[in-house]
Amino acid sequence: MNQDLYDYMQPRLKENSFIQFIGLELDDIDKGFAQMHINIQPHHMQHTGFTHGGVTATICDVVTGISAYTVAPQGLNVVTVDLKVSYVNPSTAPVQKAIGKVKKGGKTLIFCEGEVYDVFPNGDEKLVATCVSIMASVDVPLVPAK
């Protein structure tokens, strides 16, 4: 855990109403890396009892975005340019864990990969989805949450 990066990201995460609403939490962060988790609640589920794919896609987007923040120039914001999610298994566990990694960081574009896992009560994990994303560092000020 890189404490400086954690301290830098925590206010951004706390100010993000959507991340707070869905309950996504940062567990670990280092240069080019982020790990997050979410405790699955009934409102995260789709009609057949699996975690909704939109929740998994959101986790992919956020965790790769956070990993991109670790290599973007400080003071700039990171936005998603492109996101591709591949679903490998339906999600049935009470917790999802996501890992995002920067594959190549440029001056503006940052190329990332991610994985989302189900985490079962006994500690077993199952791959749920993989993703690739392109993030951009932009000089756009933060807009306070309403």
Residue frames as a rotation matrix with the C-alpha (Angstrom) as fourth column:
MET 1
0.586 0.810 0.000 0.00
0.810 -0.586 0.000 0.00
0.000 0.000 -1.000 0.00
ASN 2
-0.579 -0.669 0.466 1.30
0.661 -0.720 -0.212 3.39
0.477 0.186 0.859 -1.00
GLN 3
-0.145 0.557 -0.818 -0.04
0.904 -0.260 -0.338 5.62
-0.401 -0.789 -0.466 1.78
ASP 4
-0.700 -0.150 -0.699 0.59
-0.030 -0.971 0.238 8.86
-0.714 0.187 0.675 -0.14
LEU 5
-0.901 0.400 -0.167 -1.48
-0.166 0.036 0.985 7.63
0.400 0.916 0.034 -3.10
TYR 6
-0.384 0.782 -0.491 -4.16
0.855 0.502 0.131 6.31
0.349 -0.370 -0.861 -0.76
ASP 7
-0.276 0.232 -0.933 -4.39
0.632 -0.687 -0.358 9.70
-0.724 -0.689 0.043 0.98
TYR 8
-0.884 -0.081 -0.460 -4.51
-0.265 -0.724 0.636 11.44
-0.385 0.685 0.619 -2.42
MET 9
-0.797 0.566 -0.208 -7.36
0.021 0.370 0.929 9.22
0.603 0.736 -0.307 -3.71
GLN 10
-0.637 0.575 -0.514 -9.56
0.768 0.415 -0.487 8.96
-0.067 -0.705 -0.706 -0.60
PRO 11
-0.506 0.504 -0.700 -11.05
-0.035 -0.823 -0.566 12.50
-0.862 -0.262 0.434 -0.84
ARG 12
-0.712 0.233 -0.662 -11.84
-0.701 -0.186 0.689 11.95
0.037 0.955 0.296 -4.53
LEU 13
-0.761 0.426 -0.490 -13.61
0.261 0.892 0.369 8.69
0.594 0.153 -0.790 -3.74
LYS 14
-0.593 0.538 -0.599 -15.52
0.696 -0.031 -0.718 10.20
-0.405 -0.842 -0.356 -0.82
GLU 15
-0.524 0.367 -0.768 -16.69
-0.359 -0.913 -0.192 13.10
-0.772 0.175 0.611 -3.02
ASN 16
-0.830 0.222 -0.511 -17.92
-0.447 0.282 0.849 10.72
0.333 0.933 -0.135 -5.73
SER 17
-0.231 0.847 0.479 -21.59
-0.911 -0.015 -0.412 10.21
-0.342 -0.532 0.775 -4.89
PHE 18
0.528 0.476 -0.703 -22.02
-0.741 0.663 -0.107 7.27
0.416 0.578 0.703 -7.25
ILE 19
-0.311 -0.718 -0.622 -19.08
-0.164 0.685 -0.709 5.32
0.936 -0.118 -0.331 -5.82
GLN 20
-0.876 0.054 0.480 -20.44
-0.483 -0.071 -0.873 5.98
-0.013 -0.996 0.088 -2.32
PHE 21
0.063 0.998 -0.018 -23.95
-0.989 0.060 -0.133 4.94
-0.131 0.026 0.991 -3.42
ILE 22
0.550 0.169 -0.818 -22.87
-0.473 0.870 -0.138 1.56
0.688 0.463 0.558 -4.75
GLY 23
0.904 -0.139 0.404 -20.48
-0.349 0.304 0.886 0.96
-0.246 -0.942 0.227 -1.84
LEU 24
0.709 -0.702 -0.071 -17.18
0.383 0.467 -0.797 0.51
0.593 0.538 0.600 -3.69
GLU 25
0.917 -0.397 0.046 -14.14
-0.218 -0.400 0.890 0.68
-0.335 -0.826 -0.454 -1.38
LEU 26
0.474 -0.848 -0.238 -10.42
-0.525 -0.055 -0.849 1.10
0.707 0.528 -0.471 -2.07
ASP 27
0.992 -0.118 -0.048 -8.31
0.116 0.691 0.713 -1.67
-0.051 -0.713 0.699 -0.49
ASP 28
0.173 -0.984 0.031 -4.85
0.568 0.126 0.813 -1.19
-0.805 -0.123 0.581 -1.97
ILE 29
0.994 0.070 0.080 -3.10
0.106 -0.593 -0.799 1.25
-0.009 0.802 -0.597 -4.26
ASP 30
0.094 -0.988 -0.125 0.38
0.367 -0.082 0.927 1.70
-0.925 -0.133 0.355 -5.67
LYS 31
-0.262 -0.230 -0.937 1.89
-0.679 -0.646 0.348 3.19
-0.686 0.728 0.013 -8.78
GLY 32
-0.597 0.073 -0.799 0.03
-0.742 0.328 0.584 1.60
0.304 0.942 -0.142 -11.70
PHE 33
-0.698 0.301 -0.649 -2.17
0.338 0.938 0.072 -0.56
0.631 -0.169 -0.757 -9.46
ALA 34
-0.517 0.583 0.626 -5.45
-0.842 -0.476 -0.253 -0.41
0.150 -0.659 0.737 -7.56
GLN 35
-0.764 0.379 -0.521 -7.56
0.356 0.923 0.149 -2.98
0.537 -0.072 -0.840 -5.76
MET 36
-0.596 0.672 0.439 -11.15
-0.783 -0.609 -0.130 -2.41
0.180 -0.421 0.889 -4.64
HIS 37
-0.895 0.413 -0.167 -14.08
0.422 0.906 -0.024 -4.42
0.141 -0.092 -0.986 -3.34
ILE 38
-0.480 0.837 0.265 -17.83
-0.761 -0.547 0.350 -4.19
0.437 -0.034 0.899 -3.05
ASN 39
-0.871 0.358 0.337 -20.18
0.019 0.709 -0.705 -6.01
-0.491 -0.607 -0.624 -0.69
ILE 40
-0.823 0.568 -0.007 -23.03
0.035 0.064 0.997 -7.15
0.567 0.821 -0.072 -2.91
GLN 41
-0.742 0.670 0.017 -26.47
-0.227 -0.227 -0.947 -6.00
-0.630 -0.707 0.321 -1.74
PRO 42
-0.108 0.784 0.612 -29.94
0.631 0.529 -0.568 -6.82
-0.769 0.325 -0.551 -3.09
HIS 43
0.711 0.430 -0.556 -29.99
-0.083 -0.734 -0.674 -3.62
-0.698 0.526 -0.486 -5.19
HIS 44
-0.242 -0.856 -0.456 -26.86
-0.774 -0.113 0.622 -4.84
-0.585 0.504 -0.636 -7.03
MET 45
-0.606 0.017 0.795 -28.67
0.154 0.983 0.097 -7.96
-0.780 0.181 -0.599 -8.27
GLN 46
-0.706 0.473 -0.527 -30.48
-0.677 -0.233 0.698 -8.62
0.207 0.849 0.485 -11.51
HIS 47
0.139 0.981 0.136 -33.74
-0.978 0.115 0.175 -10.57
0.156 -0.158 0.975 -11.75
THR 48
0.603 0.094 -0.792 -32.20
-0.184 0.983 -0.024 -14.08
0.776 0.160 0.610 -11.74
GLY 49
0.988 -0.129 -0.087 -30.10
0.113 0.210 0.971 -13.51
-0.107 -0.969 0.222 -8.61
PHE 50
0.164 -0.972 0.167 -26.72
0.976 0.136 -0.168 -12.76
0.141 0.190 0.972 -10.18
THR 51
-0.111 -0.294 -0.949 -24.87
0.369 -0.899 0.235 -9.51
-0.923 -0.325 0.208 -9.60
HIS 52
0.857 0.516 -0.021 -25.93
0.200 -0.370 -0.907 -7.19
-0.476 0.773 -0.420 -12.41
GLY 53
0.270 -0.769 0.579 -23.42
0.963 0.218 -0.161 -6.88
-0.002 0.601 0.799 -15.23
GLY 54
0.539 -0.018 0.842 -23.65
0.230 -0.959 -0.167 -3.11
0.811 0.284 -0.512 -14.99
VAL 55
0.941 -0.253 0.227 -22.28
-0.288 -0.240 0.927 -3.29
-0.180 -0.937 -0.299 -11.46
THR 56
0.472 -0.795 0.381 -19.37
0.617 0.606 0.502 -5.41
-0.630 -0.002 0.777 -12.67
ALA 57
0.278 -0.344 0.897 -18.73
0.841 -0.363 -0.400 -3.02
0.463 0.866 0.189 -15.58
THR 58
0.831 0.059 0.553 -18.79
-0.151 -0.933 0.326 -0.06
0.536 -0.354 -0.767 -13.20
ILE 59
0.807 -0.572 0.145 -16.25
-0.016 0.223 0.975 -1.76
-0.590 -0.789 0.171 -10.96
CYS 60
0.278 -0.709 0.648 -14.02
0.935 0.353 -0.016 -2.37
-0.218 0.611 0.761 -14.01
ASP 61
0.465 -0.013 0.885 -14.31
0.483 -0.834 -0.267 1.28
0.741 0.552 -0.382 -14.99
VAL 62
0.915 -0.048 0.400 -13.57
-0.325 -0.675 0.663 2.62
0.238 -0.737 -0.633 -11.52
VAL 63
0.723 -0.667 0.182 -10.68
0.188 0.443 0.877 0.32
-0.665 -0.599 0.445 -10.60
THR 64
0.144 -0.697 0.702 -8.86
0.990 0.106 -0.098 0.90
-0.006 0.709 0.705 -13.89
GLY 65
0.574 0.123 0.810 -9.54
0.263 -0.964 -0.041 4.62
0.776 0.237 -0.585 -13.54
ILE 66
0.954 -0.252 0.164 -8.04
-0.238 -0.301 0.923 4.65
-0.183 -0.920 -0.347 -10.06
SER 67
0.401 -0.859 0.318 -4.97
0.681 0.512 0.524 2.79
-0.613 0.007 0.790 -11.31
ALA 68
0.234 -0.274 0.933 -4.66
0.838 -0.430 -0.336 5.42
0.493 0.860 0.129 -14.07
TYR 69
0.922 0.136 0.363 -4.78
-0.049 -0.888 0.457 8.23
0.385 -0.439 -0.812 -11.49
THR 70
0.767 -0.640 -0.052 -1.59
0.241 0.211 0.947 6.80
-0.595 -0.739 0.316 -9.98
VAL 71
-0.188 -0.870 0.455 0.42
0.859 0.079 0.506 7.60
-0.476 0.486 0.733 -13.12
ALA 72
0.451 0.410 0.793 -1.44
0.742 -0.666 -0.077 10.73
0.496 0.623 -0.605 -14.32
PRO 73
-0.605 -0.647 0.465 0.12
0.296 -0.725 -0.622 14.11
0.739 -0.238 0.630 -13.55
GLN 74
-0.463 0.422 -0.780 -1.05
0.865 0.021 -0.502 15.16
-0.196 -0.906 -0.374 -10.08
GLY 75
-0.594 0.349 -0.725 -3.82
-0.092 -0.925 -0.370 17.74
-0.799 -0.153 0.582 -10.23
LEU 76
-0.673 0.403 -0.620 -5.29
-0.695 -0.059 0.716 16.40
0.252 0.913 0.320 -13.47
ASN 77
0.087 0.778 0.622 -8.46
-0.716 0.483 -0.504 14.35
-0.693 -0.401 0.599 -13.56
VAL 78
-0.940 -0.326 0.099 -8.90
-0.196 0.755 0.625 10.99
-0.278 0.568 -0.774 -15.25
VAL 79
0.098 0.984 -0.150 -11.83
-0.793 -0.014 -0.609 10.17
-0.602 0.179 0.779 -17.51
THR 80
-0.115 -0.040 0.993 -12.76
0.264 0.962 0.069 7.04
-0.958 0.270 -0.100 -19.44
VAL 81
-0.434 -0.073 -0.898 -12.17
-0.805 -0.417 0.423 7.10
-0.405 0.906 0.122 -23.18
ASP 82
0.030 0.387 -0.922 -12.97
-0.705 0.662 0.255 3.45
0.709 0.642 0.292 -23.88
LEU 83
-0.399 -0.086 0.913 -14.00
-0.797 0.524 -0.299 0.42
-0.453 -0.847 -0.278 -21.83
LYS 84
0.009 0.378 -0.926 -14.42
-0.665 0.694 0.277 -3.19
0.747 0.613 0.257 -22.95
VAL 85
-0.245 0.015 0.969 -15.70
-0.882 0.411 -0.229 -5.73
-0.402 -0.911 -0.087 -20.47
SER 86
-0.278 0.144 -0.950 -15.70
-0.507 0.818 0.272 -9.49
0.816 0.558 -0.154 -21.08
TYR 87
0.241 0.476 0.846 -17.90
-0.965 0.212 0.155 -11.52
-0.105 -0.853 0.510 -18.74
VAL 88
-0.610 -0.606 -0.511 -16.41
-0.627 0.763 -0.157 -14.92
0.485 0.224 -0.845 -17.93
ASN 89
-0.685 0.420 -0.595 -18.77
0.599 0.790 -0.133 -16.26
0.414 -0.447 -0.793 -15.22
PRO 90
0.325 0.815 0.480 -21.98
0.121 -0.539 0.834 -15.08
0.938 -0.213 -0.274 -13.56
SER 91
-0.695 -0.577 0.429 -21.33
-0.283 -0.330 -0.901 -13.43
0.661 -0.748 0.066 -10.21
THR 92
0.310 0.826 -0.470 -22.90
0.119 0.456 0.882 -15.24
0.943 -0.330 0.043 -7.25
ALA 93
-0.311 -0.539 -0.783 -20.67
0.838 0.232 -0.493 -14.37
0.447 -0.810 0.380 -4.27
PRO 94
0.639 0.600 -0.482 -21.41
0.766 -0.555 0.324 -11.82
-0.073 -0.576 -0.814 -1.55
VAL 95
0.411 -0.586 -0.698 -18.24
-0.086 -0.788 0.610 -9.83
-0.907 -0.191 -0.375 -2.39
GLN 96
0.833 -0.313 0.457 -16.58
0.516 0.142 -0.844 -8.78
0.199 0.939 0.280 -5.62
LYS 97
0.308 -0.833 -0.459 -12.90
0.234 -0.401 0.886 -7.86
-0.922 -0.380 0.072 -5.70
ALA 98
0.946 0.011 0.323 -11.41
0.318 -0.200 -0.927 -5.87
0.055 0.980 -0.192 -8.57
ILE 99
0.112 -0.969 -0.221 -7.83
0.489 -0.140 0.861 -5.30
-0.865 -0.204 0.458 -9.62
GLY 100
0.985 0.137 0.108 -6.77
0.164 -0.510 -0.844 -2.59
-0.060 0.849 -0.525 -12.07
LYS 101
0.139 -0.990 -0.033 -3.32
0.560 0.051 0.827 -2.25
-0.817 -0.133 0.562 -13.60
VAL 102
0.638 -0.089 -0.765 -1.76
-0.551 -0.746 -0.373 0.30
-0.538 0.660 -0.525 -15.91
LYS 103
0.639 -0.419 0.645 -0.19
0.633 0.763 -0.133 -1.39
-0.436 0.493 0.753 -18.91
LYS 104
-0.412 -0.763 0.498 1.18
0.893 -0.447 0.054 1.83
0.182 0.467 0.866 -20.46
GLY 105
0.481 0.523 -0.704 0.89
0.660 -0.744 -0.102 5.40
-0.577 -0.416 -0.703 -19.32
GLY 106
-0.202 -0.499 0.842 1.43
0.896 -0.441 -0.047 8.24
0.395 0.746 0.537 -21.76
LYS 107
-0.978 -0.204 0.041 1.15
0.180 -0.926 -0.332 12.01
0.106 -0.317 0.942 -21.43
THR 108
-0.501 0.864 0.059 -2.59
-0.860 -0.504 0.080 11.94
0.099 -0.010 0.995 -22.10
LEU 109
0.468 0.713 -0.522 -3.76
-0.666 0.673 0.323 8.37
0.581 0.196 0.790 -22.72
ILE 110
-0.492 -0.526 0.694 -3.34
-0.851 0.458 -0.256 5.61
-0.183 -0.717 -0.673 -20.15
PHE 111
0.020 0.435 -0.900 -3.93
-0.614 0.716 0.332 1.99
0.789 0.546 0.281 -21.15
CYS 112
-0.440 -0.065 0.896 -5.22
-0.878 0.239 -0.414 -0.30
-0.188 -0.969 -0.162 -18.40
GLU 113
-0.357 0.388 -0.850 -6.40
-0.163 0.870 0.466 -3.85
0.920 0.305 -0.247 -17.75
GLY 114
-0.418 0.257 0.872 -8.59
-0.908 -0.148 -0.392 -5.17
0.028 -0.955 0.295 -14.99
GLU 115
-0.608 0.287 -0.740 -10.12
0.113 0.954 0.278 -8.27
0.786 0.085 -0.613 -13.48
VAL 116
-0.137 0.638 0.758 -13.13
-0.952 -0.295 0.076 -8.78
0.272 -0.711 0.648 -11.24
TYR 117
-0.755 -0.175 -0.632 -13.43
-0.028 0.971 -0.236 -11.80
0.655 -0.161 -0.738 -8.96
ASP 118
0.577 0.812 0.082 -16.17
-0.310 0.124 0.943 -13.26
0.756 -0.570 0.323 -6.83
VAL 119
-0.686 -0.707 0.171 -14.92
-0.430 0.205 -0.879 -13.77
0.587 -0.677 -0.445 -3.28
PHE 120
0.248 0.800 -0.547 -16.78
-0.002 0.565 0.825 -16.49
0.969 -0.204 0.142 -1.39
PRO 121
0.759 0.136 0.637 -17.08
-0.586 -0.286 0.759 -16.74
0.285 -0.949 -0.137 2.42
ASN 122
0.883 -0.447 0.144 -14.57
0.314 0.790 0.526 -19.63
-0.349 -0.419 0.838 2.51
GLY 123
0.178 -0.855 -0.488 -11.97
-0.228 -0.518 0.825 -17.44
-0.957 -0.036 -0.287 0.75
ASP 124
-0.235 -0.216 0.948 -12.27
0.785 0.532 0.317 -19.08
-0.573 0.819 0.045 -2.67
GLU 125
-0.193 0.129 -0.973 -12.23
-0.398 -0.916 -0.043 -16.73
-0.897 0.379 0.228 -5.65
LYS 126
0.018 0.254 0.967 -13.73
0.806 0.569 -0.165 -17.07
-0.592 0.782 -0.195 -9.13
LEU 127
-0.912 -0.364 -0.190 -12.97
0.163 -0.746 0.646 -14.85
-0.376 0.558 0.739 -12.12
VAL 128
0.089 0.994 -0.070 -16.13
0.485 -0.105 -0.868 -12.97
-0.870 0.044 -0.491 -13.15
ALA 129
0.938 0.255 0.235 -14.88
0.333 -0.471 -0.817 -10.52
-0.097 0.844 -0.527 -15.77
THR 130
-0.235 -0.969 -0.071 -11.85
0.827 -0.238 0.510 -9.04
-0.511 0.061 0.857 -17.46
CYS 131
0.852 0.521 -0.059 -11.58
0.414 -0.738 -0.533 -5.59
-0.321 0.430 -0.844 -18.98
VAL 132
-0.415 -0.874 0.254 -9.37
0.908 -0.379 0.180 -3.28
-0.061 0.305 0.950 -20.95
SER 133
0.722 0.636 -0.274 -9.75
0.619 -0.770 -0.156 0.45
-0.310 -0.057 -0.949 -20.74
ILE 134
-0.344 -0.727 0.594 -8.22
0.779 -0.574 -0.252 3.60
0.524 0.376 0.764 -22.11
MET 135
0.510 0.412 -0.755 -8.22
0.785 -0.582 0.213 6.51
-0.351 -0.701 -0.621 -19.71
ALA 136
0.110 -0.458 0.882 -7.29
0.598 -0.678 -0.427 10.11
0.794 0.574 0.199 -20.42
SER 137
-0.243 -0.216 -0.946 -5.73
0.878 -0.464 -0.120 12.61
-0.413 -0.859 0.302 -18.06
VAL 138
0.068 0.417 0.907 -7.52
0.732 -0.639 0.238 15.92
0.678 0.647 -0.348 -18.55
ASP 139
-0.907 -0.371 -0.198 -7.14
0.415 -0.710 -0.569 19.41
0.071 -0.598 0.798 -17.16
VAL 140
-0.143 0.937 0.320 -10.78
0.016 -0.321 0.947 19.77
0.990 0.140 0.031 -16.17
PRO 141
-0.700 -0.185 0.689 -11.59
-0.628 -0.299 -0.718 20.95
0.339 -0.936 0.093 -12.64
LEU 142
-0.834 0.443 -0.328 -13.47
0.538 0.786 -0.304 18.73
0.123 -0.430 -0.894 -10.23
VAL 143
-0.344 0.821 0.456 -17.15
-0.367 -0.565 0.739 19.55
0.864 0.086 0.496 -10.03
PRO 144
-0.860 0.005 0.511 -18.42
-0.502 0.176 -0.847 19.32
-0.094 -0.984 -0.148 -6.44
ALA 145
-0.754 0.627 -0.194 -21.11
0.563 0.770 0.300 16.73
0.337 0.117 -0.934 -5.78
LYS 146
-0.469 0.684 0.558 -24.62
-0.448 -0.729 0.517 18.11
0.761 -0.008 0.649 -5.39
